Amino acid sequence: MTQIEILAKMQTVFDDVFLDDVKVTPELSANDVEEWDSLLQISLVLGVEKAFNVRFRVGEVEGTKNLGEFADLIQRRMNQGASA
């Protein structure tokens, strides 16, 4: 999956989690969305893990600066799962 494909699939997770419409872009971060708090962060991570059938280590997602980096992390996890 490319970053663009991952971001498109992430959009469905965002649509389920956020009340307001949030446009998923590689540059988007929690600082850009007023309602994006720590509880929504947990919901997003759980939704992404389910949607992509991946698991993240503690602190791993927090190390990403924006959705582009998060998408790259998802891609790495998916590739690790495929090679396992």
C-alpha positions in Angstrom: 0.0 0.0 0.0 1.2 3.5 -0.8 1.1 6.4 1.6 -1.8 7.9 -0.4 -3.8 4.6 -0.1 -3.1 4.4 3.6 -4.2 8.0 4.1 -7.4 7.3 2.2 -8.2 4.3 4.4 -7.3 6.4 7.5 -10.0 8.9 6.4 -12.7 6.3 7.2 -11.3 5.9 10.7 -11.3 9.7 11.2 -14.8 9.9 9.9 -15.9 7.3 12.6 -14.0 9.0 15.4 -14.4 12.7 14.9 -17.8 14.6 15.1 -16.6 17.3 12.7 -15.2 16.6 9.3 -11.5 16.3 9.4 -9.6 16.1 6.0 -6.8 13.6 6.3 -3.6 15.0 4.7 0.1 14.0 5.2 0.7 17.3 7.0 -2.2 17.1 9.5 -1.4 16.8 13.2 -3.3 16.8 16.4 -2.4 20.5 16.8 -4.5 21.3 13.7 -7.8 19.8 15.1 -9.4 21.4 18.1 -11.3 18.3 19.3 -8.2 16.0 18.9 -7.4 15.2 22.5 -5.7 12.3 24.3 -9.0 10.2 24.4 -9.6 10.7 20.7 -5.9 9.8 20.1 -6.5 6.4 21.8 -9.7 5.9 19.7 -7.7 6.7 16.5 -4.9 4.4 17.3 -7.3 1.5 18.1 -9.3 2.3 14.9 -6.2 2.3 12.8 -4.9 -1.0 14.4 -8.2 -2.6 13.6 -8.5 -1.2 10.0 -5.0 -2.1 9.0 -4.6 -5.3 11.2 -1.4 -3.9 12.8 -0.2 -3.3 16.4 1.9 -0.5 17.7 4.4 -0.4 20.6 3.9 1.9 23.5 5.0 5.5 22.5 5.5 4.5 18.9 2.6 6.6 17.5 3.4 9.5 19.7 6.8 9.7 18.0 5.2 10.6 14.7 4.9 14.3 13.9 2.0 14.1 11.4 -0.3 11.7 9.5 2.3 11.3 6.8 4.7 9.9 9.3 1.9 7.8 10.9 1.1 6.4 7.5 4.7 5.5 7.0 4.7 3.7 10.4 1.5 1.8 9.4 3.2 0.8 6.1 6.3 -0.5 8.0 4.1 -2.5 10.4 2.1 -4.0 7.5 5.3 -5.0 5.7 6.6 -6.6 8.9 3.4 -8.6 9.2 3.7 -9.7 5.6 7.2 -11.0 6.1 6.5 -12.7 9.4 
